[in-house]
């Protein structure tokens, strides 16, 4: 090879069906860098915007992509990056509640409040 790095055209599909991109990325781009790009380009008018890369998950070809991997390492037979624009799905981690007590309350079973009497 002549040292020319493969460029991949990627768009990111958000939970509401809207897209960010498409934009060209070198195959050596890390997934963490892609997430940073998504944070920077996140539409300001959308509610519940992610705050950090940890709030995002990228899915391509049914696989959740790891932050430490590059686009080149994420290739699979299911996803042909060379076939034009690749769409990656962006999943948001639900926002955490204010303090740890809310988490405990969510994990406790709910009481059975049925008012039925069996005779």
N, CA, C and O atoms as CSV, one atom per row, in Angstrom:
chain,resi,resn,atom,element,x,y,z
A,1,UNK,N,N,0.833,-1.191,0.000
A,1,UNK,CA,C,0.000,0.000,0.000
A,1,UNK,C,C,0.871,1.245,0.000
A,1,UNK,O,O,2.031,1.202,0.408
A,2,UNK,N,N,0.326,2.314,-0.443
A,2,UNK,CA,C,1.102,3.541,-0.566
A,2,UNK,C,C,0.956,4.456,0.644
A,2,UNK,O,O,1.295,5.636,0.555
A,3,UNK,N,N,0.468,3.953,1.761
A,3,UNK,CA,C,0.365,4.760,2.957
A,3,UNK,C,C,-0.886,5.612,3.026
A,3,UNK,O,O,-1.074,6.354,3.990
A,4,UNK,N,N,-1.753,5.520,2.011
A,4,UNK,CA,C,-2.999,6.279,2.021
A,4,UNK,C,C,-3.989,5.543,2.912
A,4,UNK,O,O,-4.254,4.354,2.729
A,5,UNK,N,N,-4.522,6.266,3.865
A,5,UNK,CA,C,-5.445,5.655,4.809
A,5,UNK,C,C,-6.869,5.670,4.257
A,5,UNK,O,O,-7.316,6.658,3.674
A,6,UNK,N,N,-7.562,4.567,4.452
A,6,UNK,CA,C,-8.931,4.449,3.981
A,6,UNK,C,C,-9.835,5.442,4.717
A,6,UNK,O,O,-9.746,5.588,5.936
A,7,UNK,N,N,-10.692,6.112,3.974
A,7,UNK,CA,C,-11.652,7.058,4.540
A,7,UNK,C,C,-13.034,6.406,4.524
A,7,UNK,O,O,-13.420,5.784,3.535
A,8,UNK,N,N,-13.757,6.547,5.594
A,8,UNK,CA,C,-15.084,5.949,5.722
A,8,UNK,C,C,-16.114,7.047,5.912
A,8,UNK,O,O,-15.905,7.973,6.696
A,9,UNK,N,N,-17.224,6.945,5.196
A,9,UNK,CA,C,-18.292,7.928,5.315
A,9,UNK,C,C,-19.351,7.362,6.262
A,9,UNK,O,O,-19.946,6.318,5.995
A,10,UNK,N,N,-19.574,8.070,7.373
A,10,UNK,CA,C,-20.454,7.566,8.427
A,10,UNK,C,C,-21.474,8.619,8.807
A,10,UNK,O,O,-21.158,9.805,8.900
A,11,UNK,N,N,-22.717,8.166,9.028
A,11,UNK,CA,C,-23.726,9.026,9.628
A,11,UNK,C,C,-24.221,8.314,10.881
A,11,UNK,O,O,-24.166,7.088,10.981
A,12,UNK,N,N,-24.697,9.095,11.818
A,12,UNK,CA,C,-25.132,8.571,13.105
A,12,UNK,C,C,-26.637,8.766,13.242
A,12,UNK,O,O,-27.126,9.893,13.162
A,13,UNK,N,N,-27.361,7.695,13.445
A,13,UNK,CA,C,-28.814,7.734,13.575
A,13,UNK,C,C,-29.160,7.848,15.054
A,13,UNK,O,O,-28.812,6.977,15.851
A,14,UNK,N,N,-29.851,8.933,15.414
A,14,UNK,CA,C,-30.255,9.181,16.794
A,14,UNK,C,C,-31.554,8.453,17.110
A,14,UNK,O,O,-32.228,7.948,16.212
A,15,UNK,N,N,-31.898,8.403,18.389
A,15,UNK,CA,C,-33.070,7.651,18.841
A,15,UNK,C,C,-34.386,8.135,18.235
A,15,UNK,O,O,-35.341,7.364,18.145
A,16,UNK,N,N,-34.449,9.393,17.823
A,16,UNK,CA,C,-35.699,9.932,17.259
A,16,UNK,C,C,-35.756,9.801,15.737
A,16,UNK,O,O,-36.693,10.295,15.111
A,17,UNK,N,N,-34.759,9.140,15.136
A,17,UNK,CA,C,-34.737,8.937,13.697
A,17,UNK,C,C,-33.974,10.002,12.920
A,17,UNK,O,O,-33.770,9.852,11.716
A,18,UNK,N,N,-33.552,11.066,13.580
A,18,UNK,CA,C,-32.753,12.093,12.901
A,18,UNK,C,C,-31.294,11.633,12.820
A,18,UNK,O,O,-30.889,10.693,13.504
A,19,UNK,N,N,-30.529,12.300,11.988
A,19,UNK,CA,C,-29.144,11.900,11.753
A,19,UNK,C,C,-28.181,13.033,12.044
A,19,UNK,O,O,-28.525,14.211,11.946
A,20,UNK,N,N,-26.958,12.647,12.406
A,20,UNK,CA,C,-25.808,13.546,12.451
A,20,UNK,C,C,-24.885,13.048,11.347
A,20,UNK,O,O,-24.525,11.871,11.323
A,21,UNK,N,N,-24.505,13.922,10.446
A,21,UNK,CA,C,-23.630,13.529,9.355
A,21,UNK,C,C,-24.405,13.370,8.071
A,21,UNK,O,O,-25.555,13.802,7.997
A,22,UNK,N,N,-23.829,12.777,7.078
A,22,UNK,CA,C,-22.604,11.977,7.083
A,22,UNK,C,C,-21.342,12.832,7.065
A,22,UNK,O,O,-21.353,14.001,6.679
A,23,UNK,N,N,-20.250,12.196,7.499
A,23,UNK,CA,C,-18.957,12.847,7.568
A,23,UNK,C,C,-17.890,11.785,7.323
A,23,UNK,O,O,-18.087,10.614,7.647
A,24,UNK,N,N,-16.772,12.191,6.758
A,24,UNK,CA,C,-15.672,11.268,6.458
A,24,UNK,C,C,-14.755,11.125,7.674
A,24,UNK,O,O,-14.425,12.107,8.339
A,25,UNK,N,N,-14.348,9.874,7.952
A,25,UNK,CA,C,-13.433,9.574,9.052
A,25,UNK,C,C,-12.367,8.601,8.551
A,25,UNK,O,O,-12.680,7.693,7.781
A,26,UNK,N,N,-11.106,8.775,8.978
A,26,UNK,CA,C,-10.076,7.786,8.649
A,26,UNK,C,C,-10.366,6.473,9.372
A,26,UNK,O,O,-10.952,6.480,10.454
A,27,UNK,N,N,-9.961,5.349,8.785
A,27,UNK,CA,C,-10.223,4.044,9.407
A,27,UNK,C,C,-9.488,3.879,10.739
A,27,UNK,O,O,-9.834,2.995,11.523
A,28,UNK,N,N,-8.480,4.712,11.008
A,28,UNK,CA,C,-7.745,4.652,12.274
A,28,UNK,C,C,-8.431,5.434,13.391
A,28,UNK,O,O,-7.916,5.487,14.508
A,29,UNK,N,N,-9.589,6.045,13.108
A,29,UNK,CA,C,-10.323,6.819,14.115
A,29,UNK,C,C,-10.873,5.879,15.180
A,29,UNK,O,O,-11.463,4.846,14.862
A,30,UNK,N,N,-10.675,6.242,16.447
A,30,UNK,CA,C,-11.193,5.403,17.535
A,30,UNK,C,C,-12.684,5.664,17.737
A,30,UNK,O,O,-13.205,6.716,17.367
A,31,UNK,N,N,-13.344,4.695,18.325
A,31,UNK,CA,C,-14.764,4.829,18.634
A,31,UNK,C,C,-14.970,5.976,19.632
A,31,UNK,O,O,-15.956,6.707,19.536
A,32,UNK,N,N,-14.059,6.134,20.576
A,32,UNK,CA,C,-14.151,7.241,21.533
A,32,UNK,C,C,-14.112,8.592,20.812
A,32,UNK,O,O,-14.824,9.519,21.197
A,33,UNK,N,N,-13.286,8.706,19.772
A,33,UNK,CA,C,-13.217,9.942,18.992
A,33,UNK,C,C,-14.518,10.180,18.242
A,33,UNK,O,O,-14.974,11.318,18.139
A,34,UNK,N,N,-15.123,9.108,17.713
A,34,UNK,CA,C,-16.431,9.238,17.059
A,34,UNK,C,C,-17.462,9.776,18.037
A,34,UNK,O,O,-18.257,10.649,17.690
A,35,UNK,N,N,-17.450,9.253,19.260
A,35,UNK,CA,C,-18.408,9.707,20.274
A,35,UNK,C,C,-18.187,11.181,20.621
A,35,UNK,O,O,-19.149,11.923,20.821
A,36,UNK,N,N,-16.928,11.603,20.693
A,36,UNK,CA,C,-16.637,13.014,20.947
A,36,UNK,C,C,-17.180,13.885,19.817
A,36,UNK,O,O,-17.691,14.979,20.061
A,37,UNK,N,N,-17.071,13.404,18.594
A,37,UNK,CA,C,-17.607,14.120,17.441
A,37,UNK,C,C,-19.130,14.243,17.540
A,37,UNK,O,O,-19.699,15.291,17.232
A,38,UNK,N,N,-19.777,13.168,17.970
A,38,UNK,CA,C,-21.237,13.193,18.144
A,38,UNK,C,C,-21.622,14.211,19.208
A,38,UNK,O,O,-22.570,14.974,19.020
A,39,UNK,N,N,-20.894,14.231,20.329
A,39,UNK,CA,C,-21.178,15.208,21.389
A,39,UNK,C,C,-21.066,16.633,20.861
A,39,UNK,O,O,-21.898,17.483,21.176
A,40,UNK,N,N,-20.035,16.891,20.058
A,40,UNK,CA,C,-19.810,18.238,19.536
A,40,UNK,C,C,-20.889,18.644,18.538
A,40,UNK,O,O,-21.218,19.826,18.432
A,41,UNK,N,N,-21.437,17.690,17.812
A,41,UNK,CA,C,-22.419,17.995,16.769
A,41,UNK,C,C,-23.864,17.729,17.207
A,41,UNK,O,O,-24.788,17.865,16.405
A,42,UNK,N,N,-24.061,17.352,18.471
A,42,UNK,CA,C,-25.409,17.041,18.955
A,42,UNK,C,C,-26.318,18.258,18.769
A,42,UNK,O,O,-25.955,19.360,19.180
A,43,UNK,N,N,-27.485,18.082,18.161
A,43,UNK,CA,C,-28.399,19.214,17.937
A,43,UNK,C,C,-28.800,19.882,19.257
A,43,UNK,O,O,-29.272,19.222,20.183
A,44,UNK,N,N,-28.606,21.179,19.322
A,44,UNK,CA,C,-28.854,21.929,20.563
A,44,UNK,C,C,-30.325,21.911,20.976
A,44,UNK,O,O,-30.638,22.020,22.162
A,45,UNK,N,N,-31.237,21.774,19.996
A,45,UNK,CA,C,-32.663,21.820,20.315
A,45,UNK,C,C,-33.204,20.512,20.899
A,45,UNK,O,O,-34.342,20.473,21.366
A,46,UNK,N,N,-32.408,19.449,20.879
A,46,UNK,CA,C,-32.868,18.159,21.388
A,46,UNK,C,C,-32.729,18.099,22.897
A,46,UNK,O,O,-31.751,18.576,23.472
A,47,UNK,N,N,-33.728,17.501,23.521
A,47,UNK,CA,C,-33.705,17.319,24.973
A,47,UNK,C,C,-32.823,16.125,25.326
A,47,UNK,O,O,-32.503,15.303,24.468
A,48,UNK,N,N,-32.440,16.042,26.581
A,48,UNK,CA,C,-31.662,14.908,27.099
A,48,UNK,C,C,-30.370,14.680,26.328
A,48,UNK,O,O,-30.045,13.547,25.976
A,49,UNK,N,N,-29.650,15.734,26.072
A,49,UNK,CA,C,-28.373,15.609,25.366
A,49,UNK,C,C,-27.366,14.880,26.257
A,49,UNK,O,O,-27.339,15.099,27.468
A,50,UNK,N,N,-26.544,14.022,25.667
A,50,UNK,CA,C,-25.506,13.346,26.453
A,50,UNK,C,C,-24.455,14.346,26.911
A,50,UNK,O,O,-24.199,15.346,26.240
A,51,UNK,N,N,-23.847,14.066,28.066
A,51,UNK,CA,C,-22.840,14.977,28.612
A,51,UNK,C,C,-21.422,14.473,28.374
A,51,UNK,O,O,-20.497,15.268,28.214
A,52,UNK,N,N,-21.250,13.153,28.350
A,52,UNK,CA,C,-19.924,12.570,28.155
A,52,UNK,C,C,-20.012,11.408,27.163
A,52,UNK,O,O,-21.105,10.963,26.812
A,53,UNK,N,N,-18.852,10.922,26.717
A,53,UNK,CA,C,-18.836,9.782,25.806
A,53,UNK,C,C,-19.380,8.531,26.479
A,53,UNK,O,O,-19.845,7.616,25.801
A,54,UNK,N,N,-19.326,8.484,27.809
A,54,UNK,CA,C,-19.862,7.328,28.532
A,54,UNK,C,C,-21.385,7.276,28.484
A,54,UNK,O,O,-21.981,6.241,28.783
A,55,UNK,N,N,-22.014,8.385,28.112
A,55,UNK,CA,C,-23.475,8.420,27.988
A,55,UNK,C,C,-23.947,7.858,26.648
A,55,UNK,O,O,-25.149,7.712,26.427
A,56,UNK,N,N,-23.015,7.545,25.758
A,56,UNK,CA,C,-23.346,7.083,24.412
A,56,UNK,C,C,-22.865,5.663,24.176
A,56,UNK,O,O,-21.836,5.240,24.703
A,57,UNK,N,N,-23.634,4.935,23.370
A,57,UNK,CA,C,-23.188,3.653,22.837
A,57,UNK,C,C,-23.401,3.713,21.341
A,57,UNK,O,O,-24.433,4.196,20.877
A,58,UNK,N,N,-22.433,3.225,20.580
A,58,UNK,CA,C,-22.550,3.145,19.128
A,58,UNK,C,C,-22.765,1.690,18.745
A,58,UNK,O,O,-22.067,0.795,19.221
A,59,UNK,N,N,-23.739,1.473,17.881
A,59,UNK,CA,C,-24.048,0.125,17.422
A,59,UNK,C,C,-23.893,0.087,15.912
A,59,UNK,O,O,-24.441,0.920,15.191
A,60,UNK,N,N,-23.134,-0.898,15.450
A,60,UNK,CA,C,-22.949,-1.092,14.022
A,60,UNK,C,C,-22.999,-2.588,13.743
A,60,UNK,O,O,-22.259,-3.359,14.353
A,61,UNK,N,N,-23.857,-2.996,12.838
A,61,UNK,CA,C,-23.969,-4.407,12.502
A,61,UNK,C,C,-24.410,-5.256,13.671
A,61,UNK,O,O,-24.040,-6.426,13.767
A,62,UNK,N,N,-25.204,-4.674,14.569
A,62,UNK,CA,C,-25.697,-5.413,15.724
A,62,UNK,C,C,-24.704,-5.539,16.866
A,62,UNK,O,O,-24.988,-6.215,17.855
A,63,UNK,N,N,-23.535,-4.897,16.749
A,63,UNK,CA,C,-22.522,-4.968,17.791
A,63,UNK,C,C,-22.322,-3.606,18.437
A,63,UNK,O,O,-22.277,-2.584,17.753
A,64,UNK,N,N,-22.202,-3.601,19.756
A,64,UNK,CA,C,-21.840,-2.375,20.475
A,64,UNK,C,C,-20.337,-2.196,20.313
A,64,UNK,O,O,-19.557,-3.101,20.611
A,65,UNK,N,N,-19.941,-1.027,19.839
A,65,UNK,CA,C,-18.529,-0.759,19.562
A,65,UNK,C,C,-17.820,-0.282,20.824
A,65,UNK,O,O,-18.347,0.542,21.571
A,66,UNK,N,N,-16.618,-0.808,21.053
A,66,UNK,CA,C,-15.825,-0.459,22.231
A,66,UNK,C,C,-15.021,0.809,21.976
A,66,UNK,O,O,-14.496,1.010,20.881
A,67,UNK,N,N,-14.928,1.666,22.995
A,67,UNK,CA,C,-14.229,2.949,22.876
A,67,UNK,C,C,-12.789,2.802,22.407
A,67,UNK,O,O,-12.292,3.652,21.669
A,68,UNK,N,N,-12.121,1.751,22.819
A,68,UNK,CA,C,-10.695,1.597,22.519
A,68,UNK,C,C,-10.429,1.070,21.113
A,68,UNK,O,O,-9.279,1.077,20.673
A,69,UNK,N,N,-11.444,0.619,20.401
A,69,UNK,CA,C,-11.271,0.068,19.056
A,69,UNK,C,C,-11.271,1.181,18.010
A,69,UNK,O,O,-11.820,2.260,18.232
A,70,UNK,N,N,-10.643,0.898,16.866
A,70,UNK,CA,C,-10.684,1.827,15.739
A,70,UNK,C,C,-11.751,1.359,14.755
A,70,UNK,O,O,-12.242,0.234,14.850
A,71,UNK,N,N,-12.102,2.220,13.818
A,71,UNK,CA,C,-13.071,1.834,12.797
A,71,UNK,C,C,-12.579,0.623,12.011
A,71,UNK,O,O,-13.362,-0.271,11.686
A,72,UNK,N,N,-11.302,0.595,11.710
A,72,UNK,CA,C,-10.729,-0.525,10.983
A,72,UNK,C,C,-10.882,-1.837,11.733
A,72,UNK,O,O,-11.079,-2.883,11.115
A,73,UNK,N,N,-10.792,-1.795,13.064
A,73,UNK,CA,C,-10.933,-2.995,13.886
A,73,UNK,C,C,-12.392,-3.412,14.048
A,73,UNK,O,O,-12.673,-4.550,14.426
A,74,UNK,N,N,-13.315,-2.505,13.768
A,74,UNK,CA,C,-14.741,-2.784,13.948
A,74,UNK,C,C,-15.384,-3.401,12.711
A,74,UNK,O,O,-16.565,-3.747,12.737
A,75,UNK,N,N,-14.630,-3.540,11.639
A,75,UNK,CA,C,-15.191,-4.113,10.418
A,75,UNK,C,C,-15.631,-5.544,10.679
A,75,UNK,O,O,-14.987,-6.288,11.419
A,76,UNK,N,N,-16.734,-5.907,10.058
A,76,UNK,CA,C,-17.224,-7.277,10.151
A,76,UNK,C,C,-17.843,-7.646,8.814
A,76,UNK,O,O,-18.131,-6.765,8.005
A,77,UNK,N,N,-18.055,-8.946,8.566
A,77,UNK,CA,C,-18.690,-9.345,7.305
A,77,UNK,C,C,-20.087,-8.747,7.136
A,77,UNK,O,O,-20.552,-8.577,6.010
A,78,UNK,N,N,-20.758,-8.426,8.242
A,78,UNK,CA,C,-22.105,-7.850,8.168
A,78,UNK,C,C,-22.088,-6.401,7.698
A,78,UNK,O,O,-23.059,-5.928,7.108
A,79,UNK,N,N,-20.993,-5.697,7.956
A,79,UNK,CA,C,-20.914,-4.267,7.653
A,79,UNK,C,C,-19.790,-4.019,6.673
A,79,UNK,O,O,-18.617,-4.212,6.993
A,80,UNK,N,N,-20.149,-3.598,5.497
A,80,UNK,CA,C,-19.148,-3.280,4.494
A,80,UNK,C,C,-18.998,-1.762,4.454
A,80,UNK,O,O,-19.808,-1.066,3.842
A,81,UNK,N,N,-17.947,-1.250,5.116
A,81,UNK,CA,C,-17.732,0.186,5.181
A,81,UNK,C,C,-17.502,0.800,3.798
A,81,UNK,O,O,-17.716,1.997,3.605
A,82,UNK,N,N,-17.065,-0.020,2.836
A,82,UNK,CA,C,-16.755,0.519,1.514
A,82,UNK,C,C,-17.992,0.647,0.631
A,82,UNK,O,O,-17.887,1.117,-0.502
A,83,UNK,N,N,-19.142,0.246,1.113
A,83,UNK,CA,C,-20.362,0.247,0.297
A,83,UNK,C,C,-21.125,1.558,0.416
A,83,UNK,O,O,-22.356,1.547,0.432
A,84,UNK,N,N,-20.433,2.678,0.500
A,84,UNK,CA,C,-21.096,3.975,0.598
A,84,UNK,C,C,-21.166,4.444,2.040
A,84,UNK,O,O,-20.245,4.213,2.824
A,85,UNK,N,N,-22.263,5.102,2.381
A,85,UNK,CA,C,-22.426,5.653,3.724
A,85,UNK,C,C,-22.802,4.541,4.694
A,85,UNK,O,O,-23.713,3.755,4.431
A,86,UNK,N,N,-22.093,4.481,5.816
A,86,UNK,CA,C,-22.397,3.536,6.885
A,86,UNK,C,C,-23.214,4.263,7.937
A,86,UNK,O,O,-22.856,5.365,8.354
A,87,UNK,N,N,-24.307,3.653,8.365
A,87,UNK,CA,C,-25.141,4.231,9.423
A,87,UNK,C,C,-24.864,3.505,10.728
A,87,UNK,O,O,-24.983,2.282,10.810
A,88,UNK,N,N,-24.495,4.267,11.742
A,88,UNK,CA,C,-24.302,3.713,13.080
A,88,UNK,C,C,-25.413,4.259,13.970
A,88,UNK,O,O,-25.760,5.438,13.899
A,89,UNK,N,N,-25.953,3.401,14.793
A,89,UNK,CA,C,-27.024,3.809,15.695
A,89,UNK,C,C,-26.427,4.298,17.011
A,89,UNK,O,O,-25.503,3.697,17.558
A,90,UNK,N,N,-26.982,5.407,17.502
A,90,UNK,CA,C,-26.529,6.017,18.747
A,90,UNK,C,C,-27.580,5.738,19.810
A,90,UNK,O,O,-28.749,6.091,19.655
A,91,UNK,N,N,-27.145,5.097,20.897
A,91,UNK,CA,C,-28.037,4.791,22.010
A,91,UNK,C,C,-27.574,5.609,23.206
A,91,UNK,O,O,-26.387,5.635,23.530
A,92,UNK,N,N,-28.519,6.276,23.858
A,92,UNK,CA,C,-28.200,7.078,25.037
A,92,UNK,C,C,-28.408,6.270,26.298
A,92,UNK,O,O,-29.384,5.530,26.425
A,93,UNK,N,N,-27.486,6.420,27.222
A,93,UNK,CA,C,-27.657,5.819,28.544
A,93,UNK,C,C,-28.662,6.681,29.288
A,93,UNK,O,O,-28.550,7.907,29.268
A,94,UNK,N,N,-29.648,6.067,29.947
A,94,UNK,CA,C,-30.634,6.880,30.662
A,94,UNK,C,C,-29.955,7.729,31.737
A,94,UNK,O,O,-28.992,7.284,32.361
A,95,UNK,N,N,-30.454,8.949,31.956
A,95,UNK,CA,C,-29.843,9.810,32.979
A,95,UNK,C,C,-30.011,9.201,34.363
A,95,UNK,O,O,-31.043,8.610,34.679
A,96,UNK,N,N,-28.972,9.359,35.184
A,96,UNK,CA,C,-29.027,8.836,36.538
A,96,UNK,C,C,-29.817,9.781,37.424
A,96,UNK,O,O,-29.869,10.987,37.181
A,97,UNK,N,N,-30.422,9.225,38.440
A,97,UNK,CA,C,-31.171,10.033,39.407
A,97,UNK,C,C,-30.191,10.787,40.294
A,97,UNK,O,O,-28.993,10.502,40.292
A,98,UNK,N,N,-30.702,11.741,41.045
A,98,UNK,CA,C,-29.876,12.630,41.852
A,98,UNK,C,C,-28.953,11.945,42.839
A,98,UNK,O,O,-27.762,12.253,42.872
A,99,UNK,N,N,-29.469,11.014,43.655
A,99,UNK,CA,C,-28.611,10.370,44.640
A,99,UNK,C,C,-28.821,8.869,44.624
A,99,UNK,O,O,-29.689,8.372,43.907
A,100,UNK,N,N,-28.046,8.148,45.396
A,100,UNK,CA,C,-28.096,6.691,45.419
A,100,UNK,C,C,-29.387,6.124,45.969
A,100,UNK,O,O,-29.709,4.966,45.703
A,101,UNK,N,N,-30.138,6.912,46.732
A,101,UNK,CA,C,-31.381,6.408,47.321
A,101,UNK,C,C,-32.414,6.076,46.258
A,101,UNK,O,O,-33.198,5.142,46.433
A,102,UNK,N,N,-32.431,6.822,45.160
A,102,UNK,CA,C,-33.390,6.564,44.095
A,102,UNK,C,C,-33.159,5.190,43.479
A,102,UNK,O,O,-34.109,4.498,43.113
A,103,UNK,N,N,-31.901,4.803,43.367
A,103,UNK,CA,C,-31.568,3.513,42.778
A,103,UNK,C,C,-32.085,2.388,43.663
A,103,UNK,O,O,-32.623,1.397,43.169
A,104,UNK,N,N,-31.921,2.545,44.970
A,104,UNK,CA,C,-32.414,1.527,45.896
A,104,UNK,C,C,-33.926,1.414,45.805
A,104,UNK,O,O,-34.477,0.314,45.852
A,105,UNK,N,N,-34.593,2.549,45.677
A,105,UNK,CA,C,-36.051,2.531,45.602
A,105,UNK,C,C,-36.517,1.830,44.336
A,105,UNK,O,O,-37.563,1.182,44.344
A,106,UNK,N,N,-35.772,1.946,43.260
A,106,UNK,CA,C,-36.151,1.299,42.014
A,106,UNK,C,C,-35.959,-0.209,42.081
A,106,UNK,O,O,-36.677,-0.951,41.411
A,107,UNK,N,N,-35.000,-0.675,42.880
A,107,UNK,CA,C,-34.697,-2.090,42.945
A,107,UNK,C,C,-35.579,-2.850,43.927
A,107,UNK,O,O,-35.585,-4.081,43.907
A,108,UNK,N,N,-36.314,-2.165,44.777
A,108,UNK,CA,C,-37.166,-2.862,45.736
A,108,UNK,C,C,-38.453,-3.282,45.062
A,108,UNK,O,O,-39.020,-2.529,44.269
A,109,UNK,N,N,-38.925,-4.496,45.374
A,109,UNK,CA,C,-40.175,-4.948,44.750
A,109,UNK,C,C,-41.349,-4.106,45.212
A,109,UNK,O,O,-41.397,-3.643,46.351
A,110,UNK,N,N,-42.283,-3.920,44.311
A,110,UNK,CA,C,-43.464,-3.143,44.652
A,110,UNK,C,C,-44.447,-4.032,45.407
A,110,UNK,O,O,-44.572,-5.227,45.140
A,111,UNK,N,N,-45.129,-3.418,46.346
A,111,UNK,CA,C,-46.102,-4.168,47.119
A,111,UNK,C,C,-47.290,-4.501,46.248
A,111,UNK,O,O,-47.659,-3.743,45.352
A,112,UNK,N,N,-47.884,-5.653,46.527
A,112,UNK,CA,C,-49.083,-6.055,45.818
A,112,UNK,C,C,-50.255,-5.292,46.431
A,112,UNK,O,O,-50.579,-5.497,47.601
A,113,UNK,N,N,-50.881,-4.432,45.669
A,113,UNK,CA,C,-51.942,-3.589,46.184
A,113,UNK,C,C,-53.299,-4.014,45.638
A,113,UNK,O,O,-54.198,-3.189,45.477
A,114,UNK,N,N,-53.438,-5.282,45.359
A,114,UNK,CA,C,-54.693,-5.794,44.836
A,114,UNK,C,C,-55.738,-5.782,45.949
A,114,UNK,O,O,-55.469,-6.214,47.069
A,115,UNK,N,N,-56.891,-5.298,45.640
A,115,UNK,CA,C,-57.979,-5.252,46.627
A,115,UNK,C,C,-58.933,-6.431,46.494
A,115,UNK,O,O,-60.049,-6.380,47.013
A,116,UNK,N,N,-58.517,-7.486,45.811
A,116,UNK,CA,C,-59.392,-8.631,45.577
A,116,UNK,C,C,-59.413,-9.560,46.784
A,116,UNK,O,O,-58.419,-9.690,47.499
A,117,UNK,N,N,-60.536,-10.193,46.998
A,117,UNK,CA,C,-60.650,-11.207,48.046
A,117,UNK,C,C,-61.127,-12.491,47.411
A,117,UNK,O,O,-62.134,-12.500,46.703
A,118,UNK,N,N,-60.415,-13.575,47.655
A,118,UNK,CA,C,-60.788,-14.860,47.120
A,118,UNK,C,C,-61.513,-15.632,48.204
A,118,UNK,O,O,-60.982,-15.811,49.300
A,119,UNK,N,N,-62.734,-16.097,47.909
A,119,UNK,CA,C,-63.548,-16.816,48.912
A,119,UNK,C,C,-63.510,-18.291,48.709
A,119,UNK,O,O,-64.138,-19.034,49.463
